[in-house]
Amino acid sequence: QVQLVESGGGLVQPGGSLRLSCAVSGSIFRLNGMGWYRQAPGKQREFVAHISTRGSTNYADSVKDRFTISRDNAKNTVYLQMDTLKPEDTAVYYCQMLGTGYWGQGTQVTVSS
């Protein structure tokens, strides 16, 4: 059974930073790309960032140059470093194991003064 567990969300002021983590159980982590998505109230879930098994990354235009996705295969964990946060980044953030139906439960990020 594969489980994805996000952590690191919270309330932060505009311009602040947060680092999200997604810990993956099971031994298939290193065999799959990983992604972060987010869903704001009343909106559809949207792509944020992907990282391949070899570490290649791509980002949504709205977060490029502010967010950084990374992975630690030794810890079965993918991270999302979020800097220069804006109120419009407020959403529930989910991690996904690409090419599978595995999703985490989500972690709330609120950017507000």
LORODO-132060 format. One record per residue: residue in three letters; x, z negated, y of N, C-alpha, C in turn; residue number from 1. Coordinates in nm, 2 decimals. Example, Ala and Ser with C-alpha at 12.3 -4.5 7.8 and 13.67 -1.06 7.14 Angstrom:
! residues 2
atom aa = ALA | nu = 1.32 | nw = -0.78 | nv = -0.57 | cau = 1.23 | caw = -0.78 | cav = -0.45 | cu = 1.32 | cw = -0.78 | cv = -0.33 | i = 1
atom aa = SER | nu = 1.28 | nw = -0.71 | nv = -0.22 | cau = 1.37 | caw = -0.71 | cav = -0.11 | cu = 1.29 | cw = -0.79 | cv = 0.00 | i = 2
//
This chain:
! residues 113
atom aa = GLN | nu = 0.08 | nw = 0.00 | nv = -0.12 | cau = 0.00 | caw = 0.00 | cav = 0.00 | cu = 0.09 | cw = 0.00 | cv = 0.12 | i = 1
atom aa = VAL | nu = 0.07 | nw = 0.10 | nv = 0.21 | cau = 0.14 | caw = 0.11 | cav = 0.34 | cu = 0.06 | cw = 0.04 | cv = 0.45 | i = 2
atom aa = GLN | nu = 0.13 | nw = -0.05 | nv = 0.52 | cau = 0.07 | caw = -0.11 | cav = 0.64 | cu = 0.15 | cw = -0.09 | cv = 0.76 | i = 3
atom aa = LEU | nu = 0.09 | nw = -0.07 | nv = 0.87 | cau = 0.15 | caw = -0.05 | cav = 1.00 | cu = 0.10 | cw = -0.17 | cv = 1.09 | i = 4
atom aa = VAL | nu = 0.19 | nw = -0.24 | nv = 1.15 | cau = 0.15 | caw = -0.36 | cav = 1.23 | cu = 0.22 | cw = -0.35 | cv = 1.37 | i = 5
atom aa = GLU | nu = 0.14 | nw = -0.33 | nv = 1.47 | cau = 0.20 | caw = -0.32 | cav = 1.61 | cu = 0.20 | cw = -0.46 | cv = 1.67 | i = 6
atom aa = SER | nu = 0.30 | nw = -0.47 | nv = 1.76 | cau = 0.31 | caw = -0.59 | cav = 1.84 | cu = 0.38 | cw = -0.56 | cv = 1.97 | i = 7
atom aa = GLY | nu = 0.37 | nw = -0.66 | nv = 2.07 | cau = 0.44 | caw = -0.64 | cav = 2.19 | cu = 0.35 | cw = -0.60 | cv = 2.31 | i = 8
atom aa = GLY | nu = 0.23 | nw = -0.58 | nv = 2.29 | cau = 0.14 | caw = -0.55 | cav = 2.40 | cu = 0.12 | cw = -0.68 | cv = 2.49 | i = 9
atom aa = GLY | nu = 0.05 | nw = -0.65 | nv = 2.60 | cau = 0.02 | caw = -0.77 | cav = 2.69 | cu = -0.02 | cw = -0.72 | cv = 2.83 | i = 10
atom aa = LEU | nu = -0.02 | nw = -0.81 | nv = 2.92 | cau = -0.05 | caw = -0.78 | cav = 3.06 | cu = 0.08 | cw = -0.78 | cv = 3.14 | i = 11
atom aa = VAL | nu = 0.10 | nw = -0.67 | nv = 3.22 | cau = 0.22 | caw = -0.65 | cav = 3.30 | cu = 0.18 | cw = -0.59 | cv = 3.43 | i = 12
atom aa = GLN | nu = 0.26 | nw = -0.62 | nv = 3.54 | cau = 0.23 | caw = -0.57 | cav = 3.67 | cu = 0.28 | cw = -0.43 | cv = 3.68 | i = 13
atom aa = PRO | nu = 0.22 | nw = -0.35 | nv = 3.77 | cau = 0.27 | caw = -0.21 | cav = 3.79 | cu = 0.42 | cw = -0.22 | cv = 3.82 | i = 14
atom aa = GLY | nu = 0.49 | nw = -0.12 | nv = 3.76 | cau = 0.64 | caw = -0.11 | cav = 3.78 | cu = 0.71 | cw = -0.19 | cv = 3.67 | i = 15
atom aa = GLY | nu = 0.64 | nw = -0.27 | nv = 3.59 | cau = 0.71 | caw = -0.35 | cav = 3.49 | cu = 0.73 | cw = -0.28 | cv = 3.36 | i = 16
atom aa = SER | nu = 0.78 | nw = -0.35 | nv = 3.26 | cau = 0.82 | caw = -0.30 | cav = 3.14 | cu = 0.76 | cw = -0.38 | cv = 3.02 | i = 17
atom aa = LEU | nu = 0.74 | nw = -0.31 | nv = 2.91 | cau = 0.71 | caw = -0.37 | cav = 2.78 | cu = 0.77 | cw = -0.29 | cv = 2.67 | i = 18
atom aa = ARG | nu = 0.80 | nw = -0.36 | nv = 2.56 | cau = 0.85 | caw = -0.29 | cav = 2.44 | cu = 0.75 | cw = -0.31 | cv = 2.33 | i = 19
atom aa = LEU | nu = 0.69 | nw = -0.21 | nv = 2.27 | cau = 0.61 | caw = -0.22 | cav = 2.16 | cu = 0.69 | cw = -0.20 | cv = 2.03 | i = 20
atom aa = SER | nu = 0.64 | nw = -0.27 | nv = 1.93 | cau = 0.71 | caw = -0.25 | cav = 1.80 | cu = 0.60 | cw = -0.22 | cv = 1.69 | i = 21
atom aa = CYS | nu = 0.63 | nw = -0.14 | nv = 1.59 | cau = 0.54 | caw = -0.11 | cav = 1.48 | cu = 0.62 | cw = -0.13 | cv = 1.35 | i = 22
atom aa = ALA | nu = 0.59 | nw = -0.23 | nv = 1.28 | cau = 0.66 | caw = -0.26 | cav = 1.16 | cu = 0.58 | cw = -0.20 | cv = 1.04 | i = 23
atom aa = VAL | nu = 0.65 | nw = -0.13 | nv = 0.95 | cau = 0.59 | caw = -0.05 | cav = 0.85 | cu = 0.63 | cw = -0.11 | cv = 0.71 | i = 24
atom aa = SER | nu = 0.53 | nw = -0.15 | nv = 0.63 | cau = 0.56 | caw = -0.20 | cav = 0.50 | cu = 0.58 | cw = -0.08 | cv = 0.40 | i = 25
atom aa = GLY | nu = 0.65 | nw = -0.10 | nv = 0.29 | cau = 0.67 | caw = 0.01 | cav = 0.20 | cu = 0.80 | cw = 0.08 | cv = 0.22 | i = 26
atom aa = SER | nu = 0.84 | nw = 0.16 | nv = 0.13 | cau = 0.97 | caw = 0.22 | cav = 0.13 | cu = 0.97 | cw = 0.37 | cv = 0.18 | i = 27
atom aa = ILE | nu = 0.86 | nw = 0.41 | nv = 0.23 | cau = 0.85 | caw = 0.55 | cav = 0.27 | cu = 0.87 | cw = 0.58 | cv = 0.42 | i = 28
atom aa = PHE | nu = 0.90 | nw = 0.47 | nv = 0.49 | cau = 0.92 | caw = 0.48 | cav = 0.63 | cu = 1.02 | cw = 0.59 | cv = 0.67 | i = 29
atom aa = ARG | nu = 1.14 | nw = 0.58 | nv = 0.61 | cau = 1.25 | caw = 0.67 | cav = 0.65 | cu = 1.22 | cw = 0.82 | cv = 0.61 | i = 30
atom aa = LEU | nu = 1.11 | nw = 0.84 | nv = 0.53 | cau = 1.08 | caw = 0.98 | cav = 0.49 | cu = 0.98 | cw = 1.05 | cv = 0.58 | i = 31
atom aa = ASN | nu = 0.93 | nw = 0.97 | nv = 0.68 | cau = 0.82 | caw = 1.02 | cav = 0.76 | cu = 0.85 | cw = 1.01 | cv = 0.91 | i = 32
atom aa = GLY | nu = 0.81 | nw = 1.11 | nv = 0.99 | cau = 0.81 | caw = 1.10 | cav = 1.13 | cu = 0.71 | cw = 0.99 | cv = 1.17 | i = 33
atom aa = MET | nu = 0.72 | nw = 0.94 | nv = 1.29 | cau = 0.64 | caw = 0.84 | cav = 1.34 | cu = 0.59 | cw = 0.87 | cv = 1.48 | i = 34
atom aa = GLY | nu = 0.47 | nw = 0.83 | nv = 1.52 | cau = 0.42 | caw = 0.86 | cav = 1.65 | cu = 0.35 | cw = 0.74 | cv = 1.71 | i = 35
atom aa = TRP | nu = 0.34 | nw = 0.74 | nv = 1.84 | cau = 0.26 | caw = 0.65 | cav = 1.92 | cu = 0.15 | cw = 0.73 | cv = 1.99 | i = 36
atom aa = TYR | nu = 0.03 | nw = 0.67 | nv = 1.99 | cau = -0.09 | caw = 0.73 | cav = 2.06 | cu = -0.15 | cw = 0.61 | cv = 2.14 | i = 37
atom aa = ARG | nu = -0.24 | nw = 0.65 | nv = 2.23 | cau = -0.31 | caw = 0.55 | cav = 2.30 | cu = -0.45 | cw = 0.59 | cv = 2.33 | i = 38
atom aa = GLN | nu = -0.54 | nw = 0.49 | nv = 2.35 | cau = -0.68 | caw = 0.52 | cav = 2.38 | cu = -0.72 | cw = 0.43 | cv = 2.49 | i = 39
atom aa = ALA | nu = -0.76 | nw = 0.49 | nv = 2.61 | cau = -0.81 | caw = 0.41 | cav = 2.72 | cu = -0.96 | cw = 0.40 | cv = 2.71 | i = 40
atom aa = PRO | nu = -1.02 | nw = 0.30 | nv = 2.77 | cau = -1.17 | caw = 0.28 | cav = 2.76 | cu = -1.24 | cw = 0.41 | cv = 2.81 | i = 41
atom aa = GLY | nu = -1.33 | nw = 0.45 | nv = 2.72 | cau = -1.41 | caw = 0.57 | cav = 2.75 | cu = -1.34 | cw = 0.70 | cv = 2.74 | i = 42
atom aa = LYS | nu = -1.22 | nw = 0.70 | nv = 2.68 | cau = -1.14 | caw = 0.83 | cav = 2.67 | cu = -1.11 | cw = 0.85 | cv = 2.52 | i = 43
atom aa = GLN | nu = -1.07 | nw = 0.97 | nv = 2.49 | cau = -1.02 | caw = 1.00 | cav = 2.35 | cu = -0.88 | cw = 0.95 | cv = 2.33 | i = 44
atom aa = ARG | nu = -0.85 | nw = 0.93 | nv = 2.21 | cau = -0.71 | caw = 0.89 | cav = 2.18 | cu = -0.62 | cw = 1.01 | cv = 2.21 | i = 45
atom aa = GLU | nu = -0.50 | nw = 0.98 | nv = 2.27 | cau = -0.41 | caw = 1.08 | cav = 2.31 | cu = -0.27 | cw = 1.06 | cv = 2.26 | i = 46
atom aa = PHE | nu = -0.20 | nw = 1.16 | nv = 2.24 | cau = -0.06 | caw = 1.16 | cav = 2.20 | cu = 0.03 | cw = 1.10 | cv = 2.31 | i = 47
atom aa = VAL | nu = 0.12 | nw = 1.01 | nv = 2.27 | cau = 0.22 | caw = 0.96 | cav = 2.37 | cu = 0.36 | cw = 1.00 | cv = 2.33 | i = 48
atom aa = ALA | nu = 0.40 | nw = 0.98 | nv = 2.21 | cau = 0.54 | caw = 1.02 | cav = 2.17 | cu = 0.55 | cw = 1.03 | cv = 2.02 | i = 49
atom aa = HIS | nu = 0.64 | nw = 1.12 | nv = 1.98 | cau = 0.68 | caw = 1.13 | cav = 1.83 | cu = 0.83 | cw = 1.12 | cv = 1.82 | i = 50
atom aa = ILE | nu = 0.87 | nw = 1.07 | nv = 1.70 | cau = 1.01 | caw = 1.07 | cav = 1.66 | cu = 1.02 | cw = 1.12 | cv = 1.51 | i = 51
atom aa = SER | nu = 1.11 | nw = 1.22 | nv = 1.49 | cau = 1.12 | caw = 1.27 | cav = 1.35 | cu = 1.21 | cw = 1.18 | cv = 1.27 | i = 52
atom aa = THR | nu = 1.22 | nw = 1.21 | nv = 1.14 | cau = 1.30 | caw = 1.14 | cav = 1.05 | cu = 1.45 | cw = 1.14 | cv = 1.10 | i = 53
atom aa = ARG | nu = 1.49 | nw = 1.24 | nv = 1.17 | cau = 1.63 | caw = 1.25 | cav = 1.21 | cu = 1.65 | cw = 1.20 | cv = 1.36 | i = 54
atom aa = GLY | nu = 1.54 | nw = 1.16 | nv = 1.42 | cau = 1.55 | caw = 1.10 | cav = 1.55 | cu = 1.52 | cw = 1.19 | cv = 1.66 | i = 55
atom aa = SER | nu = 1.48 | nw = 1.31 | nv = 1.64 | cau = 1.43 | caw = 1.40 | cav = 1.74 | cu = 1.30 | cw = 1.35 | cv = 1.80 | i = 56
atom aa = THR | nu = 1.29 | nw = 1.36 | nv = 1.93 | cau = 1.18 | caw = 1.30 | cav = 2.00 | cu = 1.11 | cw = 1.40 | cv = 2.09 | i = 57
atom aa = ASN | nu = 0.98 | nw = 1.38 | nv = 2.11 | cau = 0.91 | caw = 1.45 | cav = 2.22 | cu = 0.80 | cw = 1.36 | cv = 2.27 | i = 58
atom aa = TYR | nu = 0.76 | nw = 1.39 | nv = 2.40 | cau = 0.68 | caw = 1.30 | cav = 2.48 | cu = 0.57 | cw = 1.38 | cv = 2.55 | i = 59
atom aa = ALA | nu = 0.46 | nw = 1.31 | nv = 2.57 | cau = 0.36 | caw = 1.36 | cav = 2.66 | cu = 0.41 | cw = 1.37 | cv = 2.80 | i = 60
atom aa = ASP | nu = 0.37 | nw = 1.46 | nv = 2.88 | cau = 0.42 | caw = 1.48 | cav = 3.01 | cu = 0.40 | cw = 1.36 | cv = 3.10 | i = 61
atom aa = SER | nu = 0.29 | nw = 1.29 | nv = 3.07 | cau = 0.25 | caw = 1.17 | cav = 3.16 | cu = 0.35 | cw = 1.06 | cv = 3.14 | i = 62
atom aa = VAL | nu = 0.42 | nw = 1.05 | nv = 3.03 | cau = 0.51 | caw = 0.94 | cav = 3.01 | cu = 0.66 | cw = 0.98 | cv = 3.00 | i = 63
atom aa = LYS | nu = 0.68 | nw = 1.11 | nv = 3.01 | cau = 0.82 | caw = 1.15 | cav = 3.00 | cu = 0.91 | cw = 1.09 | cv = 3.11 | i = 64
atom aa = ASP | nu = 1.03 | nw = 1.05 | nv = 3.08 | cau = 1.12 | caw = 0.99 | cav = 3.17 | cu = 1.09 | cw = 0.84 | cv = 3.20 | i = 65
atom aa = ARG | nu = 0.98 | nw = 0.79 | nv = 3.15 | cau = 0.94 | caw = 0.65 | cav = 3.16 | cu = 0.94 | cw = 0.57 | cv = 3.03 | i = 66
atom aa = PHE | nu = 0.90 | nw = 0.64 | nv = 2.92 | cau = 0.89 | caw = 0.58 | cav = 2.79 | cu = 1.00 | cw = 0.64 | cv = 2.70 | i = 67
atom aa = THR | nu = 1.04 | nw = 0.55 | nv = 2.61 | cau = 1.14 | caw = 0.59 | cav = 2.51 | cu = 1.10 | cw = 0.55 | cv = 2.37 | i = 68
atom aa = ILE | nu = 1.09 | nw = 0.64 | nv = 2.28 | cau = 1.06 | caw = 0.61 | cav = 2.14 | cu = 1.19 | cw = 0.60 | cv = 2.06 | i = 69
atom aa = SER | nu = 1.20 | nw = 0.51 | nv = 1.97 | cau = 1.32 | caw = 0.50 | cav = 1.88 | cu = 1.27 | cw = 0.44 | cv = 1.75 | i = 70
atom aa = ARG | nu = 1.36 | nw = 0.45 | nv = 1.65 | cau = 1.33 | caw = 0.39 | cav = 1.52 | cu = 1.46 | cw = 0.33 | cv = 1.46 | i = 71
atom aa = ASP | nu = 1.43 | nw = 0.22 | nv = 1.38 | cau = 1.54 | caw = 0.15 | cav = 1.31 | cu = 1.50 | cw = 0.16 | cv = 1.16 | i = 72
atom aa = ASN | nu = 1.56 | nw = 0.25 | nv = 1.09 | cau = 1.52 | caw = 0.27 | cav = 0.95 | cu = 1.56 | cw = 0.15 | cv = 0.86 | i = 73
atom aa = ALA | nu = 1.66 | nw = 0.07 | nv = 0.90 | cau = 1.70 | caw = -0.05 | cav = 0.83 | cu = 1.59 | cw = -0.16 | cv = 0.84 | i = 74
atom aa = LYS | nu = 1.52 | nw = -0.15 | nv = 0.95 | cau = 1.41 | caw = -0.25 | cav = 0.97 | cu = 1.27 | cw = -0.20 | cv = 0.95 | i = 75
atom aa = ASN | nu = 1.26 | nw = -0.07 | nv = 0.91 | cau = 1.13 | caw = -0.01 | cav = 0.89 | cu = 1.04 | cw = -0.02 | cv = 1.02 | i = 76
atom aa = THR | nu = 1.10 | nw = 0.00 | nv = 1.13 | cau = 1.03 | caw = -0.03 | cav = 1.26 | cu = 1.05 | cw = 0.09 | cv = 1.35 | i = 77
atom aa = VAL | nu = 0.94 | nw = 0.12 | nv = 1.42 | cau = 0.95 | caw = 0.22 | cav = 1.53 | cu = 0.91 | cw = 0.14 | cv = 1.66 | i = 78
atom aa = TYR | nu = 0.98 | nw = 0.18 | nv = 1.77 | cau = 0.96 | caw = 0.11 | cav = 1.90 | cu = 0.91 | cw = 0.21 | cv = 2.01 | i = 79
atom aa = LEU | nu = 0.85 | nw = 0.15 | nv = 2.11 | cau = 0.82 | caw = 0.23 | cav = 2.23 | cu = 0.86 | cw = 0.14 | cv = 2.35 | i = 80
atom aa = GLN | nu = 0.96 | nw = 0.18 | nv = 2.41 | cau = 1.01 | caw = 0.11 | cav = 2.53 | cu = 0.93 | cw = 0.18 | cv = 2.65 | i = 81
atom aa = MET | nu = 0.86 | nw = 0.10 | nv = 2.72 | cau = 0.78 | caw = 0.15 | cav = 2.83 | cu = 0.83 | cw = 0.09 | cv = 2.96 | i = 82
atom aa = ASP | nu = 0.88 | nw = 0.17 | nv = 3.05 | cau = 0.93 | caw = 0.13 | cav = 3.18 | cu = 0.84 | cw = 0.19 | cv = 3.29 | i = 83
atom aa = THR | nu = 0.86 | nw = 0.13 | nv = 3.41 | cau = 0.78 | caw = 0.18 | cav = 3.53 | cu = 0.64 | cw = 0.20 | cv = 3.50 | i = 84
atom aa = LEU | nu = 0.58 | nw = 0.10 | nv = 3.44 | cau = 0.44 | caw = 0.11 | cav = 3.40 | cu = 0.34 | cw = 0.13 | cv = 3.52 | i = 85
atom aa = LYS | nu = 0.24 | nw = 0.21 | nv = 3.49 | cau = 0.14 | caw = 0.24 | cav = 3.59 | cu = 0.00 | cw = 0.19 | cv = 3.54 | i = 86
atom aa = PRO | nu = -0.09 | nw = 0.16 | nv = 3.63 | cau = -0.23 | caw = 0.12 | cav = 3.59 | cu = -0.29 | cw = 0.22 | cv = 3.49 | i = 87
atom aa = GLU | nu = -0.26 | nw = 0.35 | nv = 3.51 | cau = -0.32 | caw = 0.45 | cav = 3.42 | cu = -0.26 | cw = 0.44 | cv = 3.28 | i = 88
atom aa = ASP | nu = -0.16 | nw = 0.36 | nv = 3.25 | cau = -0.10 | caw = 0.34 | cav = 3.12 | cu = -0.18 | cw = 0.24 | cv = 3.04 | i = 89
atom aa = THR | nu = -0.28 | nw = 0.17 | nv = 3.11 | cau = -0.36 | caw = 0.08 | cav = 3.04 | cu = -0.44 | cw = 0.14 | cv = 2.92 | i = 90
atom aa = ALA | nu = -0.42 | nw = 0.09 | nv = 2.80 | cau = -0.49 | caw = 0.14 | cav = 2.69 | cu = -0.46 | cw = 0.06 | cv = 2.57 | i = 91
atom aa = VAL | nu = -0.52 | nw = 0.08 | nv = 2.46 | cau = -0.48 | caw = 0.03 | cav = 2.33 | cu = -0.38 | cw = 0.13 | cv = 2.27 | i = 92
atom aa = TYR | nu = -0.27 | nw = 0.08 | nv = 2.23 | cau = -0.16 | caw = 0.17 | cav = 2.18 | cu = -0.15 | cw = 0.16 | cv = 2.02 | i = 93
atom aa = TYR | nu = -0.15 | nw = 0.27 | nv = 1.96 | cau = -0.15 | caw = 0.28 | cav = 1.81 | cu = -0.02 | cw = 0.35 | cv = 1.76 | i = 94
atom aa = CYS | nu = 0.03 | nw = 0.30 | nv = 1.65 | cau = 0.13 | caw = 0.38 | cav = 1.59 | cu = 0.08 | cw = 0.45 | cv = 1.46 | i = 95
atom aa = GLN | nu = 0.14 | nw = 0.56 | nv = 1.43 | cau = 0.09 | caw = 0.64 | cav = 1.31 | cu = 0.21 | cw = 0.69 | cv = 1.24 | i = 96
atom aa = MET | nu = 0.20 | nw = 0.70 | nv = 1.11 | cau = 0.30 | caw = 0.76 | cav = 1.02 | cu = 0.25 | cw = 0.91 | cv = 1.01 | i = 97
atom aa = LEU | nu = 0.33 | nw = 1.00 | nv = 1.07 | cau = 0.29 | caw = 1.14 | cav = 1.08 | cu = 0.27 | cw = 1.20 | cv = 0.94 | i = 98
atom aa = GLY | nu = 0.18 | nw = 1.29 | nv = 0.93 | cau = 0.15 | caw = 1.36 | cav = 0.81 | cu = 0.07 | cw = 1.27 | cv = 0.71 | i = 99
atom aa = THR | nu = 0.03 | nw = 1.16 | nv = 0.75 | cau = -0.05 | caw = 1.07 | cav = 0.66 | cu = -0.17 | cw = 1.02 | cv = 0.73 | i = 100
atom aa = GLY | nu = -0.25 | nw = 0.94 | nv = 0.67 | cau = -0.36 | caw = 0.88 | cav = 0.73 | cu = -0.34 | cw = 0.74 | cv = 0.77 | i = 101
atom aa = TYR | nu = -0.21 | nw = 0.70 | nv = 0.78 | cau = -0.18 | caw = 0.56 | cav = 0.81 | cu = -0.17 | cw = 0.54 | cv = 0.96 | i = 102
atom aa = TRP | nu = -0.25 | nw = 0.44 | nv = 1.00 | cau = -0.25 | caw = 0.40 | cav = 1.14 | cu = -0.23 | cw = 0.25 | cv = 1.15 | i = 103
atom aa = GLY | nu = -0.18 | nw = 0.20 | nv = 1.26 | cau = -0.18 | caw = 0.06 | cav = 1.28 | cu = -0.31 | cw = 0.02 | cv = 1.35 | i = 104
atom aa = GLN | nu = -0.33 | nw = -0.11 | nv = 1.37 | cau = -0.46 | caw = -0.17 | cav = 1.42 | cu = -0.46 | cw = -0.16 | cv = 1.57 | i = 105
atom aa = GLY | nu = -0.35 | nw = -0.13 | nv = 1.64 | cau = -0.35 | caw = -0.12 | cav = 1.78 | cu = -0.31 | cw = -0.25 | cv = 1.85 | i = 106
atom aa = THR | nu = -0.25 | nw = -0.23 | nv = 1.97 | cau = -0.21 | caw = -0.34 | cav = 2.05 | cu = -0.24 | cw = -0.31 | cv = 2.20 | i = 107
atom aa = GLN | nu = -0.31 | nw = -0.40 | nv = 2.27 | cau = -0.36 | caw = -0.38 | cav = 2.40 | cu = -0.24 | cw = -0.39 | cv = 2.51 | i = 108
atom aa = VAL | nu = -0.24 | nw = -0.29 | nv = 2.59 | cau = -0.15 | caw = -0.29 | cav = 2.71 | cu = -0.23 | cw = -0.28 | cv = 2.83 | i = 109
atom aa = THR | nu = -0.22 | nw = -0.37 | nv = 2.92 | cau = -0.29 | caw = -0.38 | cav = 3.05 | cu = -0.19 | cw = -0.38 | cv = 3.16 | i = 110
atom aa = VAL | nu = -0.20 | nw = -0.29 | nv = 3.25 | cau = -0.11 | caw = -0.28 | cav = 3.37 | cu = -0.20 | cw = -0.31 | cv = 3.49 | i = 111
atom aa = SER | nu = -0.17 | nw = -0.42 | nv = 3.55 | cau = -0.26 | caw = -0.46 | cav = 3.66 | cu = -0.19 | cw = -0.57 | cv = 3.74 | i = 112
atom aa = SER | nu = -0.22 | nw = -0.56 | nv = 3.88 | cau = -0.16 | caw = -0.67 | cav = 3.96 | cu = -0.26 | cw = -0.78 | cv = 3.98 | i = 113
//
